[in-house]
Structure formats: C-alpha cells, structure tokens
Amino acid sequence: MSSGSSRFVVWAALAGNVLVALTKFGAAAFTGSSAMLSEGVHSLVDSGNEVVMLYGMRRAARPPDERHPLGHGRELYFWSFIVAILIFAVGAGVSLFEGIMHVRRPEPVSSFVVNYVVIGLALLFESGSWWVAVKAFRRAKGADVGYVTAVRRSKDPPIFMVLVEDTAALLGLVIALAGTAAADVWDAPVFDGAASIGIGLLLGVVALFLARESKGLLIGEPARPEIVRSIESIARAEKGVDHAAVLLTAHLGPREIIAAVSVDFADGLSAATVETLAASLDAKIRRAHPDVSTVLIVPQSLATFRRTLQQERRLAEG
C-alpha cells in the first residue's frame, strides 16, 4: 500500500476522533458521567496518536543523509512505539483512575438521554473511520490471510494501528453504553464507574499488543519469506552464479528493505565480469521488488557461506 493511502487512513481517523472527543467531553461535562469522560479521554488520546503518526510518517520520508545513509524509515517505528506508550499511560491510566474514583464514590448521572445520544453519534463517527481503515487494511493484507495474522505480519504501523485503535474505540463505546444502561435501569451509578474501569482495561490490552508489534519492527523484522525466496531465485538464475542465498533481510520502513545476498560466482571469472554480474543482480532484484531499497552482494564460496550460516545459528541458539 502506498504511503499516500496510509496517510489518508490516518487523516480520516483524526477527523473522526476529534469530532467524537468534542462530543464526549461535552456530554461528560453536562451529565457528570465517568464512562463518558473516559471515552472522551480515549478519543483525545487517539487524536493525539494520529498526530504523532503523521509526524512520524513525515520524518520517515526524509531521504538518506550523511548521518543516516540507509534513510530514516525506522523513525516511523519509533513513533509507533510512542503511540503505544501514550495509549497505555494516558488513555488506560486516566480511565482506570476515573473509574476507581467513581466506584468508590458513585455520583448520579444527570441525564442518561444525553449519554445515549452522544454514544449513538460517537458510534456513527467511529464506524465511518473504522470502515475506511478496514477497507485499506483489507486491500493491503490480501484475501488469503486472516486479520490477526495480517496485523502481525504488517510492516506498516499507520494502517494496523488505526484499525486496532478504531476497533478498540467501538468496543469502548459498547462498554460505555452497557455501563450507562445498567446505571439507568438499576439506578446504580456505580456501573458508570465500572464501565470506565472496563474501558481502561481494554486500552491497556490494546496498548500492550501495539507495543509488542512496534517493538519487533523497531528492533528489525525480516522481509516476508516469499520475498526472500524470490531474491534467491533471481540470484541463482543469473549466468555465472553457482550458488546464492540470502544472508539477511530487514525492514528499514514499511516499503524499505535491505537485503544481503551471498553469491558464489563461477570460478575463473574476471573481476570486471563479477562487477557486471553484481550490478545486474542488484538491478533485477530491485526491479522485481521495488520495496528492496538496498542490495548488498557478498561474494562468498559455498563453503564460506555454510560456515557463516553455522556461526549465525550458533549465535541465535546461544
């Protein structure tokens, strides 16, 4: 998926969250509802997260420079990790605090009708943002992969973060609606505080999940296996190459991959011929996989490659 599509999804989510946040905070101020205040904080945090993601996308798009020869792509992963921390520290923290305070000292909600209207409007706004994210993510993941698996495989944080955030927002609204309805039916405002605690716990789980996914990307995740196999096939099909294997791949950004390829060139080739073959391999790999931004051709004999592979395995095991 193009960066333009990712940016559109984030902007759509930001617009929806700002509208929802204003609506929820207005209702919380009018009714005194703890669950509605927690939902307002939730939407405010989500709005801030979208701003952070847009900033991260702009920073990551900068070209390579002297200090960062491989570009700034991973900066997007750093800001994605910051988003997860914000959800946990601010969203979950404030919701849990408000919920616990209202459970200990329940306060009656002044107008349940306002809460119901606001929750309905919020569901409408959030559903629009969620549907934009779902359509974008569905195009990116393909038809043969489940949503959870696709999120785990995805290297594009804006897409899956917005989808997860919007899904959590819809679930949070359902929790807020259940708490409001219970407080209304049984005239027990403690349920309003309990709903706030439920929203806080939901946000905590979402934050931990997103932090785990962002951590993997920040540390460095390899390219998909099919890309690795394709690179090896391209290298092995080149005339003058006896053996080739991918030493490593790593994502520098959603659409930036570095690949190091071990190549055992045929004996007797001149240095000039090897240089020509290496340049040809580089061009063919980039043409087949535009996301591969850097190709490192490592001339190695088959025996040397096997020793290198054994060393890497020992390091991984020990």
Backbone torsions as a table, in degrees:
resi	resn	phi	psi	omega
1	MET	NA	139.1	-177.9
2	SER	-71.3	157.6	178.2
3	SER	-63.9	-30.3	177.9
4	GLY	-63.1	-39.6	177.8
5	SER	-65.9	-42.9	178.5
6	SER	-60.7	-42.9	-179.2
7	ARG	-64.7	-38.3	178.3
8	PHE	-63.0	-41.8	179.0
9	VAL	-60.9	-42.9	-179.2
10	VAL	-66.7	-42.6	178.7
11	TRP	-63.4	-40.2	178.2
12	ALA	-63.0	-42.2	178.6
13	ALA	-65.2	-39.7	-180.0
14	LEU	-63.2	-45.8	179.6
15	ALA	-60.3	-45.2	179.9
16	GLY	-64.2	-42.0	-177.4
17	ASN	-69.0	-36.2	177.6
18	VAL	-63.2	-45.7	178.0
19	LEU	-61.0	-43.7	-178.9
20	VAL	-66.8	-42.4	-178.8
21	ALA	-60.9	-45.9	179.2
22	LEU	-61.2	-41.6	-179.8
23	THR	-65.1	-44.3	-177.8
24	LYS	-67.8	-43.9	179.9
25	PHE	-64.0	-37.1	176.3
26	GLY	-62.7	-42.4	178.8
27	ALA	-67.3	-40.1	179.5
28	ALA	-63.2	-40.8	179.3
29	ALA	-66.0	-34.5	-176.7
30	PHE	-79.1	-39.2	-172.8
31	THR	-101.7	-20.9	-176.0
32	GLY	77.1	18.4	-177.4
33	SER	-76.0	126.1	177.3
34	SER	-68.0	-42.7	-179.5
35	ALA	-62.7	-39.0	-179.5
36	MET	-69.5	-36.6	176.1
37	LEU	-63.9	-42.9	178.4
38	SER	-62.5	-39.6	177.9
39	GLU	-66.9	-35.6	175.9
40	GLY	-63.6	-43.3	176.7
41	VAL	-62.6	-41.4	178.2
42	HIS	-56.1	-49.8	-179.0
43	SER	-68.3	-34.9	177.5
44	LEU	-64.8	-43.2	177.5
45	VAL	-62.9	-42.4	177.9
46	ASP	-61.3	-39.4	177.9
47	SER	-62.7	-44.2	177.0
48	GLY	-62.2	-37.3	178.9
49	ASN	-63.0	-40.4	178.8
50	GLU	-64.2	-39.6	177.4
51	VAL	-62.0	-43.2	178.7
52	VAL	-62.7	-40.9	-179.6
53	MET	-65.5	-41.3	178.2
54	LEU	-63.3	-39.8	177.3
55	TYR	-63.8	-43.9	178.7
56	GLY	-62.7	-39.0	178.6
57	MET	-65.4	-39.0	178.5
58	ARG	-67.1	-42.0	179.1
59	ARG	-65.9	-40.0	-177.6
60	ALA	-69.1	-22.6	-177.5
61	ALA	-80.1	-5.4	-179.9
62	ARG	-64.9	145.4	-178.9
63	PRO	-73.1	164.8	176.8
64	PRO	-59.6	151.4	175.2
65	ASP	-138.9	-172.2	-175.2
66	GLU	-63.1	-38.5	-178.5
67	ARG	-82.8	-21.9	-178.7
68	HIS	-131.3	74.7	-174.8
69	PRO	-64.2	-21.0	179.4
70	LEU	-97.8	10.2	177.9
71	GLY	91.2	-173.7	-175.3
72	HIS	-117.5	19.4	-173.9
73	GLY	-55.5	-37.9	-176.1
74	ARG	-72.1	-9.5	177.0
75	GLU	-63.5	-30.0	175.9
76	LEU	-61.2	-38.8	179.4
77	TYR	-68.1	-35.4	176.9
78	PHE	-62.2	-48.7	-179.1
79	TRP	-68.7	-26.9	174.0
80	SER	-64.9	-38.8	177.5
81	PHE	-66.2	-38.8	176.6
82	ILE	-61.0	-39.3	177.8
83	VAL	-59.5	-44.3	179.3
84	ALA	-61.6	-39.9	178.8
85	ILE	-65.1	-40.7	179.1
86	LEU	-62.7	-41.8	178.9
87	ILE	-60.6	-42.8	-176.8
88	PHE	-71.3	-51.0	-172.5
89	ALA	-72.8	-43.6	-175.2
90	VAL	-92.7	-57.9	-176.2
91	GLY	-61.5	-57.7	-178.6
92	ALA	-67.1	-41.1	-177.3
93	GLY	-62.0	-49.7	-178.9
94	VAL	-65.4	-41.2	-179.1
95	SER	-63.8	-43.9	178.8
96	LEU	-65.1	-42.4	179.7
97	PHE	-61.4	-49.3	-179.9
98	GLU	-62.2	-41.2	-179.5
99	GLY	-63.7	-45.7	-179.6
100	ILE	-63.1	-42.5	179.3
101	MET	-61.7	-40.5	-178.8
102	HIS	-77.6	-24.0	173.9
103	VAL	-73.1	-39.0	179.0
104	ARG	-71.2	-37.9	-179.8
105	ARG	-132.6	79.4	-177.4
106	PRO	-62.3	138.2	176.3
107	GLU	-122.3	133.5	-177.5
108	PRO	-64.5	145.1	176.9
109	VAL	-84.5	129.1	-172.3
110	SER	-73.9	-31.5	-177.8
111	SER	-148.2	105.7	178.3
112	PHE	-72.2	-28.8	-179.0
113	VAL	-60.9	-43.3	178.8
114	VAL	-60.8	-43.6	179.1
115	ASN	-60.1	-44.1	-179.6
116	TYR	-62.6	-42.8	-179.6
117	VAL	-63.8	-44.7	-178.6
118	VAL	-65.3	-42.1	178.9
119	ILE	-62.7	-39.4	177.6
120	GLY	-62.9	-44.7	178.2
121	LEU	-64.5	-41.2	179.9
122	ALA	-63.3	-40.5	177.1
123	LEU	-61.1	-37.6	179.4
124	LEU	-65.8	-48.7	-179.4
125	PHE	-63.6	-46.8	-177.0
126	GLU	-65.9	-36.2	-179.1
127	SER	-64.0	-37.8	177.7
128	GLY	-63.0	-47.0	178.0
129	SER	-63.4	-41.7	-179.2
130	TRP	-62.9	-40.7	-177.8
131	TRP	-67.0	-37.2	175.6
132	VAL	-61.5	-44.3	-179.9
133	ALA	-66.0	-40.0	-179.9
134	VAL	-63.5	-45.5	-179.0
135	LYS	-63.2	-41.8	179.3
136	ALA	-65.7	-42.6	-178.7
137	PHE	-69.3	-35.4	179.0
138	ARG	-64.2	-40.0	177.6
139	ARG	-65.8	-36.4	-176.5
140	ALA	-75.1	-36.0	-172.0
141	LYS	-82.4	-26.5	-175.4
142	GLY	89.1	166.7	-172.8
143	ALA	-84.0	-19.7	-172.4
144	ASP	-98.0	11.6	-177.2
145	VAL	-125.3	135.4	177.3
146	GLY	-72.1	164.7	-175.1
147	TYR	-66.9	-44.8	-179.0
148	VAL	-64.3	-45.0	178.2
149	THR	-61.8	-41.0	-179.2
150	ALA	-64.4	-38.7	177.4
151	VAL	-63.0	-42.9	-179.7
152	ARG	-65.8	-32.8	-178.6
153	ARG	-84.9	-21.7	-172.2
154	SER	-63.5	140.5	175.1
155	LYS	-108.9	11.4	-175.5
156	ASP	-117.1	87.0	-174.7
157	PRO	-55.1	-42.0	-178.1
158	PRO	-55.0	-39.4	-177.9
159	ILE	-66.3	-55.1	-173.6
160	PHE	-77.2	-26.5	178.4
161	MET	-68.4	-43.6	178.2
162	VAL	-63.1	-41.6	178.9
163	LEU	-62.2	-46.6	180.0
164	VAL	-65.5	-42.5	178.9
165	GLU	-61.7	-45.7	-178.6
166	ASP	-67.3	-36.3	176.2
167	THR	-64.2	-42.9	177.0
168	ALA	-63.6	-36.7	179.4
169	ALA	-63.7	-42.9	178.6
170	LEU	-65.1	-41.6	177.4
171	LEU	-64.8	-38.1	177.7
172	GLY	-62.1	-38.7	177.7
173	LEU	-65.9	-37.0	176.4
174	VAL	-63.6	-41.9	177.3
175	ILE	-63.4	-44.0	178.5
176	ALA	-62.0	-40.3	178.6
177	LEU	-64.5	-42.4	179.2
178	ALA	-63.9	-42.8	179.2
179	GLY	-65.3	-41.6	179.0
180	THR	-64.9	-43.7	-179.9
181	ALA	-64.4	-42.1	179.5
182	ALA	-64.7	-41.8	178.1
183	ALA	-64.5	-34.5	-179.6
184	ASP	-72.5	-49.5	-174.7
185	VAL	-67.5	-45.1	-176.0
186	TRP	-98.2	6.3	-179.9
187	ASP	49.7	47.6	-177.0
188	ALA	-130.6	93.2	-177.8
189	PRO	-63.3	-10.8	177.7
190	VAL	-61.6	-28.3	178.9
191	PHE	-65.9	-29.0	177.4
192	ASP	-64.4	-43.4	176.5
193	GLY	-66.4	-38.4	178.9
194	ALA	-62.9	-37.2	177.6
195	ALA	-64.2	-37.9	177.9
196	SER	-63.2	-40.4	177.0
197	ILE	-63.9	-41.4	178.2
198	GLY	-60.9	-40.1	178.0
199	ILE	-65.2	-40.5	178.6
200	GLY	-62.3	-42.9	178.9
201	LEU	-64.9	-39.7	177.4
202	LEU	-60.1	-46.5	-179.7
203	LEU	-65.0	-35.5	177.8
204	GLY	-62.6	-43.9	179.1
205	VAL	-63.8	-45.0	179.5
206	VAL	-61.3	-43.1	-179.3
207	ALA	-62.7	-43.1	179.8
208	LEU	-64.5	-39.6	178.8
209	PHE	-64.2	-46.7	-179.5
210	LEU	-66.9	-36.4	178.3
211	ALA	-63.7	-39.8	179.5
212	ARG	-63.6	-44.7	179.9
213	GLU	-67.4	-40.5	-179.9
214	SER	-67.6	-36.5	179.8
215	LYS	-61.0	-44.2	179.6
216	GLY	-60.8	-41.7	179.3
217	LEU	-68.8	-37.8	-178.1
218	LEU	-67.6	-40.3	178.3
219	ILE	-69.2	-37.0	179.3
220	GLY	127.0	112.6	178.2
221	GLU	-112.9	146.3	-178.7
222	PRO	-75.4	166.3	174.2
223	ALA	-68.9	162.4	179.7
224	ARG	-60.9	147.7	-177.7
225	PRO	-54.9	-35.7	-178.3
226	GLU	-67.2	-31.6	176.5
227	ILE	-69.2	-42.7	178.4
228	VAL	-60.4	-45.9	-180.0
229	ARG	-63.5	-38.8	179.5
230	SER	-65.1	-42.2	178.7
231	ILE	-61.9	-42.7	179.0
232	GLU	-64.0	-40.3	179.2
233	SER	-63.6	-41.3	179.1
234	ILE	-62.9	-43.8	-178.3
235	ALA	-67.4	-41.8	-177.1
236	ARG	-71.1	-24.3	-179.6
237	ALA	-80.8	-10.2	-178.2
238	GLU	-72.3	132.4	177.0
239	LYS	-65.4	136.7	-178.0
240	GLY	93.6	0.4	178.3
241	VAL	-110.6	120.2	178.6
242	ASP	-83.3	-38.0	-178.5
243	HIS	-153.1	147.5	177.4
244	ALA	-151.0	145.4	177.4
245	ALA	-154.2	147.7	179.1
246	VAL	-79.6	120.8	176.9
247	LEU	-73.2	-45.5	179.8
248	LEU	-163.5	155.5	168.9
249	THR	-135.3	153.3	178.1
250	ALA	-154.3	140.5	176.7
251	HIS	-82.8	123.4	173.2
252	LEU	-93.6	-9.9	179.5
253	GLY	-177.0	176.0	-179.2
254	PRO	-54.9	-36.6	-178.6
255	ARG	-125.8	35.5	178.0
256	GLU	-136.1	113.8	-178.7
257	ILE	-123.8	135.7	171.4
258	ILE	-104.1	135.4	-178.6
259	ALA	-131.2	128.9	174.8
260	ALA	-108.6	123.0	-174.7
261	VAL	-118.5	123.3	175.2
262	SER	-84.2	126.2	-176.3
263	VAL	-126.7	125.7	174.5
264	ASP	-99.3	99.0	-179.4
265	PHE	-75.6	152.0	-179.7
266	ALA	-61.0	144.4	179.2
267	ASP	-64.4	147.4	175.2
268	GLY	89.3	-3.0	178.7
269	LEU	-75.1	142.8	177.4
270	SER	-76.1	162.7	179.4
271	ALA	-60.7	-38.2	179.8
272	ALA	-64.5	-39.2	178.9
273	THR	-66.5	-40.9	178.5
274	VAL	-62.2	-41.6	178.0
275	GLU	-61.6	-41.2	179.7
276	THR	-65.7	-42.8	178.8
277	LEU	-64.2	-41.1	179.6
278	ALA	-62.3	-43.0	178.4
279	ALA	-64.6	-38.0	179.1
280	SER	-66.1	-43.5	178.1
281	LEU	-60.9	-45.2	178.7
282	ASP	-55.6	-48.0	-177.9
283	ALA	-65.4	-41.8	-178.2
284	LYS	-68.0	-39.5	179.4
285	ILE	-65.7	-43.9	179.0
286	ARG	-65.3	-37.2	-179.8
287	ARG	-68.0	-39.1	-179.7
288	ALA	-74.0	-31.4	-177.0
289	HIS	-133.9	88.6	-178.0
290	PRO	-58.8	-22.2	179.4
291	ASP	-73.1	-16.3	177.8
292	VAL	-79.7	103.8	-175.2
293	SER	-89.1	-24.8	-178.1
294	THR	-136.8	127.8	177.1
295	VAL	-119.8	124.4	176.9
296	LEU	-109.5	113.8	177.8
297	ILE	-91.9	119.2	-177.4
298	VAL	-111.7	102.7	178.2
299	PRO	-67.7	120.6	179.8
300	GLN	-145.9	146.1	171.0
301	SER	-74.3	162.3	-180.0
302	LEU	-60.3	-40.1	-179.9
303	ALA	-64.7	-41.9	178.7
304	THR	-64.5	-41.0	178.9
305	PHE	-61.3	-42.8	-179.9
306	ARG	-63.6	-38.8	177.3
307	ARG	-64.9	-40.2	178.1
308	THR	-62.6	-42.7	-179.8
309	LEU	-64.0	-41.2	178.7
310	GLN	-63.9	-39.6	178.2
311	GLN	-63.8	-42.2	179.5
312	GLU	-63.9	-39.0	179.5
313	ARG	-66.5	-40.8	178.5
314	ARG	-64.0	-40.1	178.6
315	LEU	-65.8	-39.5	-179.9
316	ALA	-66.9	-35.0	-179.1
317	GLU	-79.7	-29.3	-174.4
318	GLY	-104.9	NA	NA
